[in-house]
Amino acid sequence: MNQRRNFLKTLTATAALLAGNRLFASTGASQHTSLLSTDPPEDYPEFLTPEMARGMRIKATFLDEISWDIPHQNWGTREWDQDFNAMKKMGINTVVLIRAGLGKWIAAPFRSLLSREDLYYPPVDLVEMFLTLADKYGMQFYFGMYDSGIYWQQGLFQREIDLNRYLIDEVWKTYGHHPSFRGWYLSQEISRRTKNMSKIYAEMGRHAKQISDNLPTMVSPYIHGVKTDQVMAGDQPLSVQEHEEEWNEILGNVAGVVDIMAFQDGQVDYHELYEYLVINKKLADRYGIRCWTNIESFDRDMPIRFLPIKWEKLLFKLEAARKAGMEEAITFEFSHFMSPHSAYLQAGHLYNRYCQHFNL
C-alpha cells in the first residue's frame, strides 16, 4: 500500500513539474520574456566591453524546410508570415530555399520529379508560399535545386543534372511570374572530396541562367577543415594553401555560371577563419564571383546537433567576415537558430542580442 502511495505521489509531482515546464515553455517561447521580472529591458545596463567587435550585418537567410539534420517546426502560413516579418525587422532582404527536395521528400508537387522518381507527394506547396511571403515583404527569393542524395554521391552526375534541368524548366514556368523570384541556388554542397561536382554546378547553373534571362546563381560549399565530419573521423584537414589550390581549380571550372559564392564558416576553428575568408575573397575576385559568407548561426562545438550559437561566437565570425571584405552575409539559418518564433528559446535571445548590437 505504501509503495502505491509513494508511486502516486511521485506521479503527481512529475505531472506538476511537466505542467510547469509546459507553461514556462509556452510563455517563454512565444514572447521570449523573463517570468522573474516585468521591468522593461532598457532599464538594465548592458555592461559592454570597450573594444567589442563591430561585425557586419546579416542580410540573407536560408529556408531549410526540406531538412537534412535539424528538426521541423511544423509551421503553417501564419507562423511563416510572422517569421518573415521578424526577418524583415532584422534587415534580411533575401531568402534562399536551400533545396527543392532531398531524397523522397519535396517542397512542392513538382511533376517533373514525380514522373521520374519514386517520391512522396507533399501536402503543401512551400515554394508558392515562400514566394508569396517574399513578394509581401519585398524580399528576393532564390530557388534551391533538388538533391537526390544518391546520384551525385555515387558519381552519377548526369542523372542529377538531368533531373534538375527538368525541374528548372518547370519551376520557371510555374513560379517565374513572382516579382521576388530573383535567383537560383545550386544546392549540392561540395568540398575537396566531391570536386567533380563542379560539372553539375556548371551545367545546372548555365541552364538556369539561360531560361531566366540570366538571373544570378549561388553556391555555398564548405571548407575541408577541422570540424568537418570527415576530418573528425580521421581525415586530414586542408591547410589554407591547399584550400586555395583546390578551389582555384574548382572555380576555374564554373567561372561564368556561378555568380555568388558563400562558403560555410563553421568547419574551421575560430582563430583560422579570417585566413580562409581572405583566400575565398581573393579567389572570388580572380574569377569575377561575388563573395558572401555563410554565417552559421548554430553551434558546432556542442555535443548536441544542433543548438543556437552563442552570441559571442556569432559576433566573432561577423567581425572576421567584415575584416576580410565579404560583400554580404547569409545565415544558416534564421528560423531555427535566430528567430524569436523558433522552437529553441535561445534563438529569440540571440535575435535580441543581434538587434541590440546593431541598434535595430
DOLO-266566 format. One record per residue (C-alpha): x, y, z; residue in three letters. Coordinates in steps of 0.05 Angstrom, whole numbers, plus 5000, padded with zeros to 4 digits. Example, Ala and Ser with C-alpha at 12.3 -4.5 7.8 and 13.67 -1.06 7.14 Angstrom:
BEGIN
524649105156Ala;527349795143Ser;
% end
This chain:
BEGIN
500050005000Met;505650485019Asn;509050324953Gln;502750504916Arg;502051164955Arg;509351334940Asn;508351174867Phe;502251624863Leu;505952194899Lys;511752124850Thr;506952104791Leu;503252734816Thr;509753104828Ala;512252924759Thr;505753144726Ala;506153814763Ala;513353904741Leu;511653754669Leu;505754224671Ala;510254774698Gly;515354644644Asn;509954684591Arg;507555344619Leu;514555624620Phe;516055384550Ala;509555644521Ser;510256344551Thr;517756384541Gly;517956114470Ala;512456574445Ser;514757214478Gln;521957084500His;520957484563Thr;523057324634Ser;517957044683Leu;522157334740Leu;521358074724Ser;516758544688Thr;521759114683Asp;522959364612Pro;529559124582Pro;532059834573Glu;532459924648Asp;538259434652Tyr;545459634640Pro;548959254584Glu;555959214615Phe;559059224545Leu;566659194539Thr;570159804508Pro;573459444450Glu;567958964429Met;567758754356Ala;563459124306Arg;561658564258Gly;557658604194Met;550158534187Arg;546557924162Ile;542358084100Lys;540157384078Ala;537956714105Thr;536856014080Phe;530055704087Leu;531154984110Asp;524354644108Glu;526454024070Ile;531453884124Ser;537553434129Trp;539453454202Asp;535153954241Ile;528053844266Pro;521954124231His;517854654267Gln;511354454232Asn;509455174216Trp;503655374172Gly;502756024133Thr;501156434196Arg;507556224231Glu;511756334169Trp;508657024158Asp;510757214229Gln;517756964216Asp;518557344151Phe;516257964189Asn;521757844242Ala;526857744186Met;524958404155Lys;525558774221Lys;532558484229Met;534558744160Gly;534258094120Ile;532458234047Asn;533957564014Thr;531456864028Val;534456243996Val;530655583992Leu;536255114010Ile;533554543968Arg;527354363928Ala;527653663956Gly;532053153988Leu;531352423970Gly;523952253971Lys;521552904004Trp;520053503961Ile;517854223974Ala;512254253922Ala;508653763876Pro;513953813821Phe;511153393763Arg;518053363730Ser;520652983791Leu;514452583810Leu;514052293740Ser;521352063741Arg;522951873813Glu;519451493868Asp;517852083913Leu;512752273967Tyr;507252753945Tyr;507453363991Pro;501353664026Pro;503454394018Val;506654793962Asp;512255114002Leu;515255453941Val;508855833926Glu;508056014000Met;515256264007Phe;514856663942Leu;508156973963Thr;511257184030Leu;517557443996Ala;513057863950Asp;509358134011Lys;515558334048Tyr;519558593989Gly;524958053992Met;528857693939Gln;527756943933Phe;532956443907Tyr;530555753888Phe;534755153911Gly;535554533868Met;533553813881Tyr;538553383917Asp;537452643903Ser;542152453960Gly;544251873915Ile;546352013844Tyr;551652553852Trp;554652203912Gln;555351563871Gln;558651933813Gly;552351913770Leu;552952653756Phe;549052673692Gln;542952363726Arg;543052913778Glu;543953443724Ile;538253183680Asp;533253163738Leu;534853873756Asn;534554123684Arg;527353863680Tyr;525954173748Leu;528854853728Ile;524354873667Asp;518154713707Glu;519755183764Val;521055783719Trp;514655653681Lys;510455563744Thr;513456083792Tyr;517556553749Gly;512057083748His;513257253821His;516957923827Pro;521057643885Ser;523957063843Phe;530957343834Arg;535856773830Gly;537856043835Trp;541555653889Tyr;545755043868Leu;544354613928Ser;549454053925Gln;554754233977Glu;561754043957Ile;568754053984Ser;575253733960Arg;572453033961Arg;566953183912Thr;570353703868Lys;567953343805Asn;561253633824Met;563554273791Ser;560753953728Lys;553853963760Ile;554754683781Tyr;556854883711Ala;551254533673Glu;545554683721Met;547855403730Gly;548455513656Arg;541555233642His;538255633698Ala;541256283673Lys;539356143601Gln;531956043614Ile;531156613665Ser;534457193629Asp;540957103666Asn;538557113738Leu;544457013786Pro;546556333813Thr;549356203882Met;553355643915Val;555155513988Ser;560855003992Pro;564654824055Tyr;571954854076Ile;575154184089His;577154404159Gly;577954114229Val;570454104244Lys;568153714183Thr;565353024196Asp;570752724152Gln;576553044190Val;573452864257Met;573152144232Ala;580652144217Gly;581652514151Asp;586653084145Gln;584153794141Pro;586354254084Leu;591354784100Ser;589955494076Val;594755394018Gln;591654723998Glu;584755034003His;586855583955Glu;589955093905Glu;583954623902Glu;578755173899Trp;582555543846Asn;581654923803Glu;574254833820Ile;572455563808Leu;576155553743Gly;571155023720Asn;565055433739Val;567256143721Ala;561656503685Gly;555956063711Val;556556183786Val;555456903807Asp;555556863884Ile;559856423928Met;558356374003Ala;563055894038Phe;560255594102Gln;564255874160Asp;563455334213Gly;568154784193Gln;574555134214Val;576755374282Asp;575356094301Tyr;582556324300His;583356034229Glu;577156334199Leu;579757014177Tyr;585456704136Glu;580656254099Tyr;575856824086Leu;581457244057Val;583156684008Ile;575856593990Asn;575457343973Lys;581857303933Lys;579356713892Leu;572457023881Ala;575557663855Asp;580057273808Arg;574056943775Tyr;569157513777Gly;564757193830Ile;561357583887Arg;564057353954Cys;559057264011Trp;559956884075Thr;555156364102Asn;554956524176Ile;552655904213Glu;548056124270Ser;548255434301Phe;553855184346Asp;558354614322Arg;562054594388Asp;556254304427Met;555353544437Pro;548153614411Ile;546753734338Arg;544754294332Phe;543254874380Leu;543355634370Pro;550355924373Ile;553056344430Lys;552457094413Trp;559857204426Glu;561756674374Lys;556956964323Leu;559757654333Leu;566857384327Phe;565157084258Lys;561457714235Leu;567658124252Glu;572357644215Ala;567757704154Ala;567758454158Arg;575258504163Lys;576158014105Ala;571758444060Gly;565857984050Met;560458324008Glu;554458034044Glu;552857534100Ala;547656994094Ile;546056544154Thr;544155824162Phe;539255934186Glu;534656454216Phe;528256084230Ser;531255544275His;537155894306Phe;535856654307Met;528356744304Ser;524157004363Pro;519056484340His;523755884340Ser;522455264380Ala;529155404412Tyr;528455934467Leu;535756124459Gln;534456334387Ala;530056904410Gly;535357144458His;540457124401Leu;535657544359Tyr;535258044416Asn;542858084425Arg;543858184350Tyr;538558734344Cys;541259064407Gln;548359064379His;546359364312Phe;541159844342Asn;535359534303Leu;
% end
